[in-house]
C-alpha cells in the first residue's frame, strides 16, 4: 500500500488533512524543511523533532555526488544514515541538474552534466534518478522531469512538457520494477520517535527516546526471513502481471512516487500536463517549474489553474516555495505540501522572519536591543536570547548565529503552517474562514 | 564575601572540592570550555547546560573589541548578554594582546596594540583590564599580567615577572575601588538553572526552566532600594578605611579577582612569583605563562614546582591546558581549574577525542562505518549518529559537523574530569588512588 491521504477539513479551496507515510503521519498543509546534504543546515535532528518537523526534503543530486547512493544505502537509506525516523521526501535531481550546471546536454535519454564539486561528468536519466532515490530510501520520491526554463515560449514549453511526460512514464516503470530494492530493514539503526507535530495521529509506535531501534518491516512474501508478521501486499505484481519481488513496507506503507506537472506559464499546457500525468497515475502530484523568476502574480495564476485539474483526493505538492506570505496563500488555494530553502538560507544571512515583519539582525539598530527577536514567538531562541546577542553573534561570524537563526526561522515557518491548518479546521466549523 | 572554596577529598596531591561563586557552584577539578566571543562555538547555551558545564570562560580582549564592554554592561553583563545563568570566568586580555598582536608596545603603563579586527590602536593597562572585566561582570576575573614569551632567559623572565607583580598590585587596587560597578542586578534578564553538574550542592535556587528571571541581588547598604534582605558586607570598606559603595553580590558572593603566577620556566622565579603574589593576596591563583611552546615535561615540572608554593585552601587555576591526558595529569598534581580551546577548536577540524583514542573523522576509512563515534560515550552524538554520518558532514562542510563534533569533544572532556573527581573521592575512601 502506498501513502494514504485523508482530507479532514475544508475552508474554501483550502484543505487540512493527514498524509500517512511509511515513516509517520504528516499534518497538511505542510512545509518541508530542506536537508540538502542529509542535514538541515546547522540544526541537529533532535532539534528538528522538538520543532515538530514531520517530513524533510533531501536532494538526490547532492547526495548522489556526496556521499554517494551506495554509502547511504549501506547505512540503511537516508533514514538510517542521518538518523531521522520520520518522513523524508527526495526530489529527483532534475532541478539541480538544470540550476547548478551551465554546461549540460539534454537528450531523449536524459541529461549529461558536470559535477559542481569536481567537474566530473555524470548522466541522469529517469531510470538512474529512480534507482538513486530508491537507494536513498525516502518515503516519497519524485519523477525525473525537465524543469522548463523561464521565460519559455509556448512551443518550447510544450516540447519540454512532452519530454517530462515521456520521462514520467519511464520513471514510473523503473520505479515499479525496482521499488522492492528500497533499503528498509529491521537492521537499519535508527530510533523511532513519537514526539512532536500536531498529533493528528501517528502511525509510528511510541518507543520514546532512547528505546530500541528498528523499523518493524513487514514483507509480503514468506520467502523473506524477517521474523515479522506477513502482510498482504498487492503491489507485489509486476506490470506484466507476473508476481514480483516482495516490496518492503514500513508500517504497512511502501515507498511512493509522485508525478510532476510542467507546462511553463501556459495555462492550457498546464491543464494538459496535469491530465496526462494523472493518466499515467501517481499517488500524489508535484507542481514544478514555478518560482523560477516569474512574477508572483503569475505564479499564483498558474498554481490556481493547475490545481483545478489535479485530483482533490491526492496530495498536491508545490515545489520550491515560498515566503511566509506565499506559503499561506498557496495553502489557501489548496496546496498540501511545499518546500523551500528560504527559511534556512535566509537565516544564515541574518534575515529573520518574525510576526512583526522581517528583521535583518546584522543592523546596528539591534546592537543593544534587549528584547526578544519576536515577542510573539515561543521558540527556544526567542524565549532565551536578546536581539543584541543575536546581532553580536552574526556580526562576530559565530557559528551559533547560524544555529539560532535557523532554529527561529524554521519555528516561524512551522508555526505559520500550524496556524493555517488550525484556521482551516476552524473555518469548516464556523464558516468564518 | 568573595568566592568560597572547599577541598572535600584528597588523593595524593589531587583534591576534589567545591568552588562557590556568585552564579553557582562548581565541582573541582574542573575543565572550563572557552566561549571566546560570548559563545562556546557552535553550541547553544541549553546544550552546555545539558552537558553539565558549570563555568565557562570569556575572552576580555575579544569582547572589548566586539561587541564592546558598554554593550555587554547594558545587557546585564555577560550573564545577561549571553543568557548564561551559571558561572563565568574572564581572562584579562593580557594573553591575546601578546599572542594576537605582533606590533605591540609594552611600557610600565600597559600595552599598546592594534586590533586584529580593523587595525585600530588600543591600550590595555591593569586599570583598563579591570574596568573591562568589571563591566563584563564575570564571577572570576584575572589580574592583568605579562605572559612571558618562550624561550626567555632568566633575566628576561625576572624582568617580566616583576612587571606582572607591579601590574598585579595595580589590578587589585583598581578592582577593589571599582568592583561595586559590576552590572549585576535583579533587572538582568536571565534564567537560573539548577540542572546539570555533579550536584555537589548548588547555591542557585531551583527556578526550573522557563521560570522568572533575575538574580536575587543583595546589597550591603540600606541606601540601595533593592527590596531584598540586607547582608553584612565587609568588603564595603575602601583601602583608605572609608566606607565604600555597596558591592553587588549574587547569592552572597561578590565578583572575585585572581592573581597570576609567572616566572617563565625558572623554578626559583616561579617560587618567588608565587610567594609575592600571595603577599598581595587573592582568593585564587592562576598559573600563567605555560603551554607556550615548551616541552610537556617542562610544563609538568614547572606546574609541580609552582603548586608547592601556592596555598592549598585556595583554588589553583592552570591556564591554557590541555589535552585529555594532560588535564588528568595536572588534576592529579593538584590543579583545580583549567581551560583550553583544544576540545572546541579540534572539533571544528574534525579531530575527535574518544575513549579509544583520537579519531580524525575526515578519513575515508570512516565513510561507511556504521558504529558510533565512541562506543563508551553517552553523549547525544554518540547515542544517535554513525561515524559515517559524521564523516559525511565534515567532508560536505556542513555546519552540523561543527555542532556535533564540538558537543562530543566537550562531553568527552567534561566526562573525563567527572571521572577524575570521582576517582579522587574514591581514592580517599579506599586508599587505592
Boltz contact constraints between the chains, C-beta under 6 A:
constraints:
  - contact:
      token1: [A, 37]
      token2: [B, 396]
      max_distance: 6.0
  - contact:
      token1: [A, 37]
      token2: [B, 398]
      max_distance: 6.0
  - contact:
      token1: [A, 39]
      token2: [B, 398]
      max_distance: 6.0
  - contact:
      token1: [A, 39]
      token2: [B, 400]
      max_distance: 6.0
  - contact:
      token1: [A, 41]
      token2: [B, 399]
      max_distance: 6.0
  - contact:
      token1: [A, 42]
      token2: [B, 399]
      max_distance: 6.0
  - contact:
      token1: [A, 66]
      token2: [B, 396]
      max_distance: 6.0
  - contact:
      token1: [A, 67]
      token2: [B, 392]
      max_distance: 6.0
  - contact:
      token1: [A, 71]
      token2: [B, 368]
      max_distance: 6.0
  - contact:
      token1: [A, 74]
      token2: [B, 368]
      max_distance: 6.0
  - contact:
      token1: [A, 75]
      token2: [B, 388]
      max_distance: 6.0
  - contact:
      token1: [A, 81]
      token2: [B, 389]
      max_distance: 6.0
  - contact:
      token1: [A, 83]
      token2: [B, 384]
      max_distance: 6.0
  - contact:
      token1: [A, 83]
      token2: [B, 385]
      max_distance: 6.0
  - contact:
      token1: [A, 368]
      token2: [B, 71]
      max_distance: 6.0
  - contact:
      token1: [A, 368]
      token2: [B, 74]
      max_distance: 6.0
  - contact:
      token1: [A, 384]
      token2: [B, 83]
      max_distance: 6.0
  - contact:
      token1: [A, 385]
      token2: [B, 83]
      max_distance: 6.0
  - contact:
      token1: [A, 388]
      token2: [B, 75]
      max_distance: 6.0
  - contact:
      token1: [A, 389]
      token2: [B, 81]
      max_distance: 6.0
  - contact:
      token1: [A, 392]
      token2: [B, 67]
      max_distance: 6.0
  - contact:
      token1: [A, 396]
      token2: [B, 37]
      max_distance: 6.0
  - contact:
      token1: [A, 396]
      token2: [B, 66]
      max_distance: 6.0
  - contact:
      token1: [A, 398]
      token2: [B, 37]
      max_distance: 6.0
  - contact:
      token1: [A, 398]
      token2: [B, 39]
      max_distance: 6.0
  - contact:
      token1: [A, 399]
      token2: [B, 41]
      max_distance: 6.0
  - contact:
      token1: [A, 399]
      token2: [B, 42]
      max_distance: 6.0
  - contact:
      token1: [A, 399]
      token2: [B, 402]
      max_distance: 6.0
  - contact:
      token1: [A, 400]
      token2: [B, 39]
      max_distance: 6.0
  - contact:
      token1: [A, 402]
      token2: [B, 399]
      max_distance: 6.0
